[in-house]
Amino acid sequence: MDKTKQMINAAVEGDFSDSNKRCITINSLKKLQSDLFIDIHGVGRILEDKDYNVWGCSPIYDDYGNIHVFYSRWKNCYNRLGWVAACEVCHAVAKHPEGPYVYKGVVLQGRGGERWDSWSIHNPSIYKVDGKYVLLYMGSDGSKLDKDVDEISSLETDEFFPYFQRLVQSKRVGMAIADSLDGPFIRVSDKRPMIDVGCKDEWDSFCTSNPTFVKTPDNKYRIYYKAWDFGTAEKFNGNRKYGFAECEDLTGEYVKYPYNPVIDYSSYGEKIQAEDGYIWYSDGKYQMVLRDMGIYNAEFGLHAVSDNGIDWEEPKIAFLDSTTYFKEKMIGISREGRFERPQILLKDGEPEYLFCGFRGGKYKTSSGVVLKFKE
């Protein structure tokens, strides 16, 4: 990491170890930005809904060239924190990436009761694998709280926060499979999560979340997932890292790689991290796009590359802040000005469009957004 640190320190104004948001000079961007992302351009917002926040838009082509998007949504009454309390996964279809999209229905919802994914189903990621459609997601469980979902919606933000923290701690990774993009999607992780937490002193002891999937060249199946530990959770809401679990059977028991995490940026600084990983394999390389949380700028994305999916090169900058691509006026809401939850629409195995979650829009909540890679 020393070489990357030197490059960043030369390009960045401010102290490396403490800042989560830095000013990078224009000349330095060309050296630090991935070639894949240099010429992306904005297309527009999608799936804006007056009644719902929309997030986590995961796209895939069908056999006829239509674009199917699986996305998160939650009612506006839950505000921006509803993702962990009352989210569901929906399905929409369009003939073009920019839409218009036709709503097809709800795909997965919280199951209630004391199930591990009783409340919220969030951050879907869709893949075609061996003729099946695999939908990964994050679920939360509020069954042990002293309030139900409807009561949560009436709480002020400060009242909701303790419940929010407990719901975050309940996050686990799930999988559902269908023969068709139109479903039905059947949970593989019915009785227990696909990826559960580790022991108290392990890197993934607090929660597991934000899964992404790849089939390896030697025909093994890998689920990469975000997690953090109790130690950093208690200090500053966690240092997010990525590890993976692997299986020789798509729906079998996934075994965690013993040397996880494989993506860990905490050596840059105690709070330096990344999240929202999306992985794909092309040109003989494992490639991942993530949201930066302090390496270059907390409003940027990262692009990381690996020969084996275990040892990763130092990340380069992927996408920049939203104002680089869209001239929307800032309206003073939280987390505006940046893209989160990047997902890629692949065509013949190569990136064609980038889909993200984006705060703001005509309803001043959140929606999907689409950017296009250079042809």
SEGU-536457 format. One line per 8 residues: for each residue x, y, z of N, C-alpha, C. Coordinates in steps of 0.1 Angstrom, whole numbers, plus 2048, in hexadecimal, padded with zeros to 3 digits. Example, Ala and Ser with C-alpha at 12.3 -4.5 7.8 and 13.67 -1.06 7.14 Angstrom:
884/7C7/84E/87B/7D3/84E/884/7DF/84E | 880/7EA/847/889/7F5/847/881/800/84F
//
This chain:
808/7F4/800/800/800/800/808/80D/800 | 816/80B/802/81E/817/804/81E/820/7F7 | 81F/81A/7EB/81F/821/7DF/812/829/7DD | 806/823/7E0/7FA/829/7DE/7F9/835/7E8 | 7FD/833/7F4/7FD/83E/7FE/805/84A/7F9 | 811/847/7F4/819/852/7EF/812/859/7E3 | 80B/852/7DA/804/859/7D0/7F9/861/7D5 | 7F2/85C/7DF/7E6/863/7E4/7EB/86F/7EC
7F6/86E/7F4/7FB/879/7FC/800/884/7F3 | 805/880/7E7/80A/88B/7DE/7FE/892/7D7 | 7F3/88B/7D6/7E7/891/7CF/7DD/897/7D8 | 7DD/894/7E5/7D3/898/7EE/7D7/8A3/7F8 | 7CE/8AC/7FB/7D1/8B6/804/7CB/8B2/812 | 7D3/8B2/81C/7CE/8AE/829/7D5/8A2/82F | 7D2/89E/83B/7D8/893/842/7D3/886/83D | 7DB/87C/839/7D6/870/833/7CE/868/83D
7D3/867/84A/7CD/85D/853/7C0/862/859 | 7BD/86E/858/7B1/873/85F/7A5/877/856 | 7A8/87B/84A/79D/881/842/795/876/83A | 788/878/83A/780/86F/832/77B/876/826 | 77F/882/823/77C/889/817/787/892/814 | 78D/890/808/799/898/805/797/89F/7F7 | 79F/8A9/7F5/79F/8B0/7E9/7AA/8AB/7E0 | 7A7/8A6/7D4/7B0/8A0/7CB/7B1/8A9/7BF
7BD/8AC/7BB/7BF/8B5/7B0/7BB/8AE/7A3 | 7B7/8B6/799/7B2/8B1/78C/7BE/8A9/785 | 7CA/8AE/785/7D5/8A7/77F/7D7/899/785 | 7D5/898/792/7D8/88C/799/7CD/881/796 | 7C1/886/793/7B6/87D/790/7B9/873/785 | 7C0/878/77B/7C3/870/76F/7CD/864/773 | 7D5/867/77D/7DE/85C/781/7D7/852/78B | 7CE/857/792/7C8/84F/79C/7BB/848/798
7B5/84D/78D/7A8/847/789/7AA/83B/77F | 7A1/831/781/7A2/825/779/79E/829/76B | 7A5/823/761/7A2/825/753/794/822/74F | 78F/817/756/781/813/753/777/81E/756 | 779/826/760/76F/830/765/772/83E/760 | 77D/841/759/781/84E/756/776/855/74E | 770/84E/744/767/854/73A/759/851/73C | 755/84C/749/747/84A/74B/73F/857/74B
733/857/747/72B/863/747/71D/860/74C | 716/86B/751/709/869/757/6FE/867/74D | 6F5/85E/750/6E9/85C/747/6DD/862/74E | 6DA/85F/75A/6CE/865/761/6C9/85D/76C | 6C0/862/774/6B9/85B/77F/6AF/851/779 | 6AD/847/781/6A3/83D/77E/69A/83A/78B | 68E/835/788/686/82F/793/683/839/79E | 681/846/79B/67D/850/7A5/66F/84D/7A8
66C/84D/7B5/65F/849/7BA/65A/853/7C5 | 64F/859/7C4/64A/863/7CE/647/85D/7DB | 645/850/7DC/641/84A/7E9/64C/842/7EF | 657/83F/7E8/662/837/7ED/670/83D/7EB | 679/83A/7F4/687/83B/7F1/68B/82E/7E9 | 693/830/7DF/698/825/7D7/6A7/825/7D8 | 6AD/819/7D8/6BB/817/7DA/6C0/80A/7D4 | 6CD/808/7D3/6D3/7FB/7D0/6CE/7F5/7C4
6CF/7FC/7B8/6C9/7F7/7AC/6D3/7ED/7A5 | 6CF/7E0/7A4/6D8/7D6/79E/6D3/7D2/790 | 6DA/7D4/785/6D4/7D2/778/6D9/7C5/772 | 6D2/7C0/768/6D6/7B4/761/6CE/7B3/754 | 6D4/7AF/749/6CD/7AD/73C/6C6/7A0/73C | 6BA/79F/735/6B4/792/733/6B8/78E/725 | 6B3/783/720/6B8/77D/713/6B3/785/707 | 6AA/78F/70A/6A4/797/6FF/6AA/7A5/6FF
6B3/7A8/708/6B9/7B5/708/6B2/7BF/711 | 6A8/7BB/718/6A1/7C3/722/6AA/7C4/72F | 6A9/7D0/736/6B0/7D1/742/6A7/7CF/74E | 6AA/7C6/757/6A3/7C4/763/6AB/7CA/76F | 6A4/7D1/777/6AA/7D7/783/6A4/7D2/78F | 6AC/7CD/798/6A7/7C9/7A6/6AC/7D3/7B0 | 6A3/7DA/7B7/6A6/7E5/7BF/6A0/7E5/7CC | 6A5/7ED/7D5/6A0/7EF/7E3/696/7FA/7E3
68C/7F9/7EB/683/805/7ED/67D/804/7FB | 67B/810/801/674/810/80E/66B/81D/80E | 660/81D/816/657/828/816/65D/834/81C | 65A/840/816/660/84C/81B/65D/84F/82A | 653/849/830/651/84C/83E/65C/847/847 | 664/83E/841/670/83A/849/67C/842/847 | 67B/84C/83E/686/855/83B/692/84D/836 | 69E/852/836/6A9/84B/830/6AE/83F/838
6AA/83D/844/6AE/832/84C/6A6/826/84B | 69B/827/842/692/81C/841/698/80F/83A | 6A4/811/834/6AA/806/82D/6AD/7FA/836 | 6B0/7FD/843/6B3/7F2/84C/6A7/7ED/854 | 69B/7F4/853/68F/7F1/85A/684/7EB/852 | 682/7F1/846/676/7EE/83F/677/7EE/830 | 682/7E9/82B/686/7E9/81D/681/7DC/816 | 67E/7DC/809/67A/7D1/801/681/7D2/7F4
683/7C6/7ED/689/7C6/7E0/67F/7C5/7D5 | 680/7CE/7CB/676/7CE/7C0/67D/7CC/7B3 | 675/7CA/7A9/679/7C7/79B/673/7D0/791 | 67B/7D5/788/676/7DE/77D/67E/7DA/770 | 677/7DD/765/67D/7DA/758/67C/7E5/74E | 686/7E7/746/687/7F1/73C/68D/7EC/72F | 68B/7F3/724/692/7F0/718/69F/7F6/717 | 6A1/801/71F/6AE/808/71E/6B2/80B/72D
6BF/80C/72F/6C4/80E/73D/6BE/81A/744 | 6BC/825/73C/6B7/831/741/6A8/831/743 | 6A1/826/740/693/825/741/68B/829/735 | 67E/82B/737/676/82A/743/675/81B/748 | 673/819/755/672/80C/75B/664/809/75E | 660/7FD/75C/653/7F8/75F/654/7EF/76C | 64D/7F3/776/64D/7EC/783/647/7DF/782 | 64E/7D4/786/649/7C6/785/644/7C0/792
648/7C7/79E/643/7C1/7AA/64E/7C0/7B5 | 64A/7BB/7C1/653/7B9/7CC/658/7AB/7CA | 665/7A9/7CC/66C/79C/7CA/66E/796/7D8 | 673/79D/7E2/676/798/7EF/672/7A2/7F9 | 66D/79E/804/669/7A6/810/66E/79F/81C | 66F/7A7/827/671/7A1/834/666/797/838 | 66A/78C/83E/660/781/840/659/781/84D | 65D/78B/856/656/78C/863/65A/781/86C
653/780/878/657/776/881/665/778/887 | 66B/76D/88A/679/76D/890/683/769/886 | 680/76A/879/68A/766/86F/695/76F/86E | 6A0/76B/869/6AC/773/869/6AB/77F/860 | 6A2/77F/856/69F/78A/84D/691/78E/84E | 68C/790/85B/67E/793/85E/67A/7A0/859 | 683/7AA/859/67E/7B8/857/682/7BD/849 | 68E/7C0/847/692/7C7/83B/69A/7BE/831
697/7BF/824/69F/7B9/81A/6A5/7C4/811 | 6B2/7C4/810/6B9/7D0/80B/6C5/7CD/802 | 6C9/7D6/7FA/6D5/7D5/7F2/6D6/7C8/7E9 | 6CC/7C6/7E0/6CD/7BB/7D8/6D8/7BB/7CE | 6DD/7B0/7C9/6E7/7AF/7BF/6E3/7A2/7B7 | 6E1/7A4/7A9/6DB/79A/7A1/6E6/794/797 | 6E6/787/795/6F0/780/78D/6E9/774/785 | 6EE/772/779/6EA/765/772/6F5/75B/774
6F2/750/77A/6FC/746/77D/6F6/738/779 | 6FD/731/770/6F9/724/76C/6EB/723/768 | 6E6/72C/761/6D8/72C/75C/6CE/730/766 | 6D2/734/773/6C9/738/77D/6CC/747/780 | 6C3/74E/787/6C4/75B/78B/6C6/75C/79A | 6D1/761/79E/6D5/762/7AC/6D4/770/7B1 | 6CC/772/7BC/6CA/77F/7C2/6CF/77E/7D0 | 6DA/786/7D2/6E0/787/7DF/6DA/794/7E6
6D9/794/7F3/6D3/79F/7FA/6D8/79F/809 | 6D5/7AA/80F/6D7/7AB/81E/6C9/7AB/825 | 6C8/7A4/830/6BC/7A4/838/6BF/7A9/846 | 6B4/7AF/84C/6B5/7B3/85A/6AA/7AC/862 | 6AC/7AB/86F/6A3/7A5/878/69F/7AE/884 | 693/7B3/885/68F/7BB/890/686/7B4/89A | 685/7A7/899/67C/79F/8A1/67F/7A1/8B0 | 68B/7A4/8B4/68E/7A6/8C2/68D/7B4/8C8
688/7BD/8BF/686/7CB/8C4/679/7CC/8CB | 678/7D7/8D3/66B/7D9/8DA/661/7E1/8D3 | 664/7E4/8C6/65A/7EB/8BD/659/7E3/8B0 | 64E/7E5/8A9/64D/7DE/89C/650/7E9/891 | 650/7E4/885/654/7ED/87A/64B/7F9/879 | 63E/7F8/87B/635/803/87A/638/80E/885 | 63B/809/891/63F/812/89C/64C/81A/899 | 655/813/892/662/819/88F/660/825/886
657/824/87D/655/82F/873/651/83C/879 | 64B/83B/885/646/848/88C/651/84E/895 | 65D/848/896/667/84D/89F/66F/858/898 | 673/862/8A0/67D/86C/89B/68A/865/899 | 693/86C/892/6A0/865/88E/6A8/862/89B | 6A8/86B/8A5/6B0/868/8B1/6AA/85C/8B9 | 69D/85B/8B8/696/850/8BF/698/843/8B8 | 699/844/8AB/69B/838/8A2/6A9/832/8A3
6B3/83B/8A6/6C1/837/8A5/6C5/82A/8AD | 6C1/828/8B9/6C4/81C/8C0/6BF/80F/8B9 | 6B3/811/8B4/6AD/806/8AC/6B5/803/89F | 6B9/80E/899/6C1/80E/88D/6CD/806/88F | 6D4/808/89A/6E1/801/89D/6DF/7F2/89F | 6D4/7EF/8A6/6D1/7E1/8A8/6CD/7DA/89B | 6C6/7E1/892/6C3/7DB/885/6CF/7D9/87C | 6D8/7E3/87D/6E5/7E2/875/6EC/7D5/87A
6ED/7D3/887/6F4/7C8/88C/6EE/7BA/888 | 6E1/7BB/885/6DA/7AE/880/6DC/7AB/872 | 6E3/7B4/86A/6E4/7B1/85B/6EB/7A4/858 | 6E6/79D/84F/6EC/791/84A/6EA/78F/83B | 6F1/787/835/6F1/785/826/6E8/779/822 | 6DF/77B/818/6D6/771/814/6D7/76F/805 | 6D1/764/800/6D1/760/7F2/6C3/75B/7EE | 6BE/75F/7E2/6B2/759/7DD/6B5/756/7CE
6AE/74C/7C9/6B1/747/7BB/6A4/745/7B3 | 6A4/748/7A6/699/746/79E/69D/741/790 | 694/73B/789/696/736/77B/695/741/771 | 68D/74B/775/68A/757/76C/68C/764/774 | 68F/76E/76D/690/77C/773/682/780/778 | 678/77A/773/66A/77D/778/667/775/785 | 670/76D/789/66E/765/796/666/759/794 | 661/753/79F/663/758/7AC/671/755/7B1
677/75E/7BA/683/75C/7C0/681/755/7CE | 688/749/7CF/686/741/7DA/693/742/7E3 | 691/745/7F0/69C/746/7F9/6A4/739/7FA | 6B1/73A/7F8/6BA/72F/7FB/6BD/730/80A | 6BF/73C/80F/6C2/73E/81D/6B5/740/825 | 6AE/735/825/6A1/736/82C/6A2/735/83B | 6A9/72A/840/6AA/728/84E/6B4/731/855 | 6BF/734/84E/6CA/73C/853/6D0/744/848
6D8/74E/84C/6DE/756/841/6E8/74E/839 | 6EA/753/82D/6F5/74D/824/703/750/82A | 705/75C/82F/711/760/836/70E/765/843 | 711/75E/84E/70E/763/85B/71B/76A/861 | 719/770/86D/724/777/873/72E/76D/879 | 73B/772/87B/745/76A/881/744/76B/890 | 74E/765/897/74F/766/8A5/752/774/8AA | 750/776/8B7/751/784/8BD/75E/78B/8B9
769/784/8B8/776/78B/8B6/77A/78B/8A7 | 772/786/89E/775/786/890/771/792/889 | 777/794/87D/775/7A0/875/767/7A2/871 | 75F/798/870/751/799/86B/747/795/877 | 74A/799/883/742/795/88F/736/79E/890 | 735/7AA/88B/72A/7B3/88D/71E/7B0/884 | 721/7B0/877/717/7AD/86D/71D/7A9/860 | 715/7A3/857/719/7A1/849/70F/7A7/840
713/7AC/835/70B/7B4/82D/710/7B6/81E | 708/7BD/816/70C/7C1/809/714/7B7/801 | 70D/7AC/7FE/714/7A1/7F6/715/7A3/7E8 | 720/79D/7E2/722/79D/7D3/727/78F/7CF | 725/78B/7C3/727/77D/7BF/730/77C/7B3 | 738/771/7B2/740/76E/7A6/742/75F/7A6 | 741/75A/799/745/74C/797/754/74C/792 | 75C/744/799/76B/745/796/76E/73D/789
77A/73F/783/77E/738/777/77E/729/77A | 780/724/786/780/716/789/773/711/78E | 768/719/78B/75A/714/78D/756/713/79C | 75C/71C/7A4/757/71D/7B2/74F/72A/7B3 | 747/72A/7BD/73E/735/7BF/742/73D/7CB | 743/74A/7C9/748/753/7D4/73D/75E/7D7 | 73B/760/7E4/733/76B/7E9/73D/774/7F1 | 73F/780/7EB/747/78A/7F3/73D/792/7FB
741/796/807/737/79D/810/73F/7A7/818 | 737/7B1/81C/73C/7BC/825/73A/7B8/833 | 743/7BB/83C/741/7B9/84A/74A/7C2/852 | 747/7C2/85F/750/7C9/869/74E/7C2/876 | 758/7C6/87F/759/7BF/88C/753/7C8/897 | 751/7C2/8A3/74C/7C9/8AF/755/7D4/8B3 | 762/7D1/8B3/76C/7DB/8B8/76A/7E9/8B1 | 76B/7E9/8A4/769/7F6/89C/75B/7FB/89D
751/7F2/89E/743/7F6/89F/741/7FE/8AB | 747/7FA/8B6/746/802/8C3/74D/80F/8C3 | 758/810/8BB/760/81C/8BA/75B/826/8B1 | 757/822/8A5/753/82C/89B/749/827/890 | 740/81E/894/737/818/88A/73D/80F/880 | 749/80A/883/74E/7FF/87B/757/802/870 | 762/7FA/86E/76A/7FB/862/766/7F0/858 | 760/7F4/84D/75B/7EA/843/766/7E4/83B
765/7D7/83A/76F/7CF/832/768/7C5/82A | 76F/7BF/821/769/7B4/818/770/7A7/819 | 769/79C/81B/76E/78F/81A/765/787/811 | 768/77A/810/75F/771/808/75D/763/80E | 753/75D/809/750/74F/80C/74E/748/7FF | 752/73B/7FF/753/734/7F2/74C/726/7F3 | 747/721/7E8/740/714/7E8/741/70E/7DA | 741/701/7D9/742/6FA/7CC/734/6F7/7C7
72A/6FA/7CF/71B/6F8/7CC/715/706/7CD | 70E/70B/7C3/708/718/7C4/6FF/71A/7D0 | 6F8/711/7D4/6EE/712/7DF/6F3/70B/7EC | 700/707/7EC/705/6FF/7F7/709/708/803 | 711/703/80C/716/70A/817/723/711/814 | 723/71E/814/72E/726/811/738/727/81C | 745/724/81A/74F/724/824/757/730/823 | 759/737/82E/760/744/82E/76F/741/82B
775/74A/823/784/749/821/78B/74C/82E | 794/743/832/79A/744/83F/7A3/750/842 | 7A7/757/837/7AF/763/839/7A8/770/836 | 79B/76F/837/793/77C/836/798/786/840 | 795/793/83E/790/799/832/79A/79A/827 | 796/79B/81B/79F/79C/80F/7A0/7AA/80A | 796/7B3/80E/797/7C1/80B/795/7C8/818 | 7A0/7CF/81C/7A1/7D5/82A/7AA/7E1/828
7A4/7ED/829/7AC/7F9/828/7AF/800/835 | 7AD/7F9/840/7B0/7FF/84D/7BE/803/84F | 7C8/7FD/847/7D6/801/849/7D8/80F/844 | 7CF/815/83C/7D0/823/838/7CD/82C/844 | 7C5/827/84D/7C0/82F/858/7B5/828/85F | 7B3/82A/86C/7AA/823/874/79C/823/86E | 797/82E/868/78A/82F/863/789/82E/854 | 794/82B/84D/794/82A/83E/78E/81D/83A
785/81D/831/77E/811/82D/776/812/820 | 76F/808/81C/767/808/810/75B/7FF/811 | 751/801/809/745/7F9/80A/73E/7F7/7FC | 733/7F1/7FC/72B/7EF/7F0/732/7E9/7E4 | 739/7DF/7E7/741/7D8/7DC/738/7D1/7D2 | 73C/7D2/7C6/736/7CA/7BB/741/7C3/7B3 | 741/7B6/7B2/74C/7AF/7AB/748/7A9/79E | 752/7A8/795/750/7A1/788/75D/79C/784
75D/793/77A/76A/78D/775/76A/78F/766 | 775/796/762/777/799/753/786/79B/751 | 78A/798/744/798/79A/740/7A1/793/749 | 79D/787/74E/7A6/77F/757/7A8/785/765 | 79F/78E/769/7A1/795/776/794/795/77D | 795/794/78B/78A/798/793/78A/7A7/795 | 77E/7AD/793/77E/7BC/794/772/7C0/79D | 774/7CA/7A5/76A/7CE/7AF/769/7DE/7AF
75D/7E2/7AF/75A/7F1/7B1/754/7F2/7BF | 758/7FC/7C6/754/7FE/7D4/752/80D/7D6 | 74B/810/7E1/74A/81E/7E5/756/822/7EE | 75D/82C/7EB/768/831/7F3/763/837/800 | 76A/833/80B/766/839/818/773/83E/81F | 77B/846/817/786/84C/81D/794/84B/816 | 795/842/80C/7A2/840/806/7A6/84C/7FE | 79D/850/7F5/79F/85C/7ED/795/867/7F1
788/864/7F1/77E/86E/7F3/771/866/7F6 | 76A/869/801/75E/861/804/753/863/7FA | 754/86B/7F0/74A/86D/7E6/74E/866/7D9 | 759/85E/7D9/75E/857/7CD/75B/848/7CE | 75D/842/7C3/75D/833/7C3/76B/82E/7C1 | 76D/821/7C4/77A/81A/7C2/779/80F/7B8 | 784/80C/7B1/784/801/7A8/791/7F9/7AC | 78E/7EC/7B0/799/7E3/7B4/79A/7D7/7AB
7A6/7D2/7A9/7A8/7C7/7A0/7B1/7BC/7A6 | 7AE/7B0/7A3/7B6/7A4/7A9/7B7/799/79F | 7C2/792/7A0/7C4/786/798/7BC/77A/79D | 7BB/779/7AA/7B5/76E/7B1/7A9/771/7BA | 7A5/77D/7BB/79A/781/7C3/79D/781/7D2 | 7AA/77F/7D5/7AF/77F/7E3/7B9/78A/7E5 | 7C2/78B/7DD/7CD/796/7DE/7C9/7A1/7D4 | 7C5/7AC/7D9/7C0/7B7/7D1/7CB/7C2/7CF
7CB/7C7/7C3/7D4/7D3/7C1/7CF/7DF/7C8 | 7D7/7E9/7CA/7D2/7F6/7D0/7C7/7FC/7C7 | 7BC/800/7CE/7B1/805/7C6/7B4/812/7BF | 7AE/814/7B4/7AE/821/7AD/7A0/827/7AE | 79F/834/7AB/793/83B/7AB/78A/836/7A0 | 77D/833/7A3/773/82F/799/76B/83C/795 | 75F/83C/799/757/848/797/75A/853/7A0 | 757/860/79D/75A/86C/7A5/74D/870/7AC
74D/87B/7B2/740/880/7B9/736/883/7AE | 729/884/7B2/71E/885/7A9/71E/891/7A1 | 723/89C/7A6/723/8A9/79F/72C/8A9/792 | 735/89F/792/73D/89D/785/735/899/77A | 72A/892/77C/721/88C/772/713/892/770 | 70E/898/77C/701/89D/77C/701/8AB/782 | 6FA/8B4/77C/6FA/8C2/782/6EE/8C5/78A | 6EB/8BC/793/6DF/8BE/79C/6E3/8C7/7A7
6DA/8CF/7AB/6DC/8D8/7B6/6DC/8D1/7C3 | 6E5/8D4/7CC/6E5/8CE/7D9/6DA/8D4/7E1 | 6D2/8CB/7E8/6C6/8CF/7EF/6C7/8CE/7FE | 6D3/8CA/803/6D6/8CA/811/6D1/8BD/819 | 6D0/8B2/812/6CD/8A6/818/6D9/89D/81B | 6D8/894/824/6E4/88C/827/6E9/883/81C | 6F5/881/81B/6FC/878/811/6F9/87C/802 | 6F6/888/800/6F4/88C/7F2/702/88F/7EC
703/88F/7DF/70F/892/7D8/718/886/7D5 | 714/87A/7D9/71C/86F/7D6/713/863/7D2 | 719/859/7CB/713/84D/7C7/716/842/7D1 | 70D/83A/7D4/70F/82E/7DC/709/822/7D6 | 70D/816/7DB/708/809/7D7/70A/807/7C8 | 716/808/7C3/718/806/7B4/716/7F8/7B0 | 70F/7F7/7A5/70C/7EA/79F/70E/7EB/790 | 713/7E1/789/717/7E3/77B/70E/7DA/772
709/7E0/767/702/7D9/75D/70D/7D4/753 | 70F/7C7/753/719/7C0/74A/712/7BC/73D | 71A/7BE/732/716/7BA/725/721/7B1/71F | 71E/7A5/71D/729/79B/718/734/79B/722 | 731/79C/72F/73B/79B/739/743/7A8/73C | 740/7B3/735/747/7BF/737/73E/7CA/73C | 743/7D4/744/73B/7DF/749/735/7E8/73E | 728/7EA/73E/722/7F3/735/71C/7FF/73B
715/7FD/747/70F/808/74E/711/806/75D | 712/811/764/713/811/773/706/816/779 | 701/80E/782/6F4/812/789/6F8/814/798 | 6F3/81F/79E/6F6/822/7AB/6E9/827/7B3 | 6EA/828/7C0/6E0/830/7C8/6E5/83E/7C9 | 6DB/848/7C9/6DE/856/7C8/6D3/85E/7CF | 6D8/865/7DA/6CF/86D/7E1/6CA/879/7DA | 6BE/87F/7DD/6B9/88B/7D6/6AE/887/7CC
6AF/88F/7C1/6A5/88C/7B6/698/895/7B8 | 68E/893/7B0/683/89C/7B0/67A/89A/7BD | 67C/88F/7C4/674/88D/7D0/67C/88F/7DD | 689/893/7DB/692/896/7E6/694/88A/7EF | 694/87E/7EA/696/872/7F2/6A3/86A/7EC | 6A0/860/7E5/6AB/859/7DE/6A6/850/7D3 | 6AE/84E/7C9/6AA/846/7BD/6B6/83F/7B8 | 6B4/837/7AD/6BF/832/7A5/6C5/83C/79C
6D1/83A/797/6D7/843/78D/6E0/83A/784 | 6E1/83E/778/6E8/836/76E/6F3/83E/767 | 6FF/838/766/70A/83E/75F/70F/834/754 | 715/839/74A/719/830/73F/729/830/73D | 72E/824/73B/73C/822/739/73F/826/72B | 74C/82A/728/750/82D/71B/74F/820/712 | 74A/822/706/749/816/6FD/756/813/6F7
//
